[in-house]
């Protein structure tokens, strides 16, 4: 069964149950309250009759006759009997009135039973006794006889029937309207979900370009649609990146292997002699190939969280000065400037060798992209419980569209893969992973043509 049908049936079932409960409770309570009201009105009428008879009895006393009360009893549809304090009969309405009252009651109820099959209570004759008083002194007894359900007059029965019919008709109309509303509501909820499901199925089947296009005001459904589209975009980017990784790895491996093969073939063909010069070239390509394999191993280890780190407490100020000093000859050879501003005596708990690897990658990367009169400036500052390291250069910079990808594996803005500037495209990816392994973070700011700045924040202390 489809979601739309399930929602529609659920709404309809809930509406029917709710209407039945509301109608039953309301009808029962109103009928009971109405019966109570009618009985109270009847009791008020009996009390008025008692007061009238009481006044009449005080006025006439034992001279009160049946004729004085017969018309009153007939008019009210009751039987009246008056007794003295010794319970002796003084007068009463004609006995035929009692029979007449019972017959009239039966006839009226038979009429209502034909009109309303559910009404089958004919009623019983009952009597109610009242004391007749003269200044709080009992002077007689009044007996009123009546049919116990005589309060259910024809008007009352019509009112109750009309009320029940109104509840029934209102219920039918409400169910119809509820059905119409539930159909639109269920479709409004189900159709976007069906669209999202179809999109998810297409993504699962490999169509990563599929996107959900639902239009809805429901916040949760909109967020679900947005999440599905975000997932599709992420998977598409990952798939494209995976393909690009494969091509980049193939290209990076092919270049040194091709060089090695061509040089070895030249030696085998006698074109080159296996002298020191040619062997040094081969060794350089082997070293390049070894470095690429090692970088690949490291970058995949960072993804799997398998990087080995040996944290120790050491003076990072001294260590960073030594690293900068070690790079100065390389910068001087190319007439570049390497300067630093390092806060003294800052200690940190981390892997010293990994710090060297991080700084080597950043300084090497900066030097590759320097122009004439190139300059790199390194700083170290302590900020609360963190240390801040910056490596700023005035090199070629990075284009705005390339900035989000500089830490991706194999990503290089220099698509020509120039040996002098391109590298393997793994250095910054490994650097970011090493920093994050120590609980730190690294960011990059750059303006194309003006230079680049890498900023590292690293916690001073970490739990072992």
Number of C-alpha atoms within 10 A of each C-alpha: 5 8 15 21 15 13 18 21 16 14 18 21 15 13 19 18 11 13 19 15 12 14 18 14 12 14 17 13 12 15 16 12 12 16 17 13 13 18 17 13 13 14 13 12 13 17 13 12 18 20 15 11 20 21 15 14 21 15 11 11 15 12 11 18 16 16 12 17 21 21 14 16 22 17 9 14 20 22 26 27 22 27 19 17 13 9 10 11 13 17 20 22 22 19 12 10 19 21 13 16 22 21 12 14 22 17 13 15 23 17 13 20 15 11 11 14 9 9 14 12 12 18 15 13 15 11 14 11 13 16 17 24 16 12 7 8 9 12 18 23 23 20 17 20 19 23 20 14 18 22 19 16 15 14 9 14 15 15 14 18 12 12 14 19 12 14 18 15 11 14 19 14 12 15 17 14 13 18 19 13 15 21 18 13 15 19 18 16 16 19 16 21 20 16 16 23 15 15 23 22 13 16 20 11 9 12 14 20 13 18 22 22 14 16 12 14 9 11 9 10 18 19 11 15 25 17 13 20 22 14 16 23 16 13 16 18 13 12 13 12 16 13 12 15 16 13 13 18 16 11 13 20 16 13 14 20 16 12 15 18 13 12 20 19 13 14 15 12 10 10 11 13 15 15 9 9 10 15 14 12 14 19 13 14 18 16 13 18 18 14 13 20 15 11 18 18 12 21 23 14 15 19 11 9 11 12 16 13 14 12 18 12 13 16 15 23 19 15 14 20 16 12 15 18 14 12 15 14 14 15 18 11 8 13 13 18 18 21 15 16 14 18 14 14 12 16 16 22 20 24 17 19 11 18 19 15 14 20 18 18 17 19 21 16 16 26 23 14 19 21 15 10 11 20 20 22 18 22 17 21 17 19 12 8 11 16 20 18 21 21 21 23 26 24 24 19 21 22 13 11 8 11 15 10 13 18 21 17 22 25 22 21 18 12 8 9 16 9 8 8 19 18 19 21 23 21 26 22 21 25 23 19 23 25 18 16 17 20 15 18 17 19 12 17 14 20 16 13 13 12 22 21 20 17 16 20 21 23 19 22 16 12 5 8
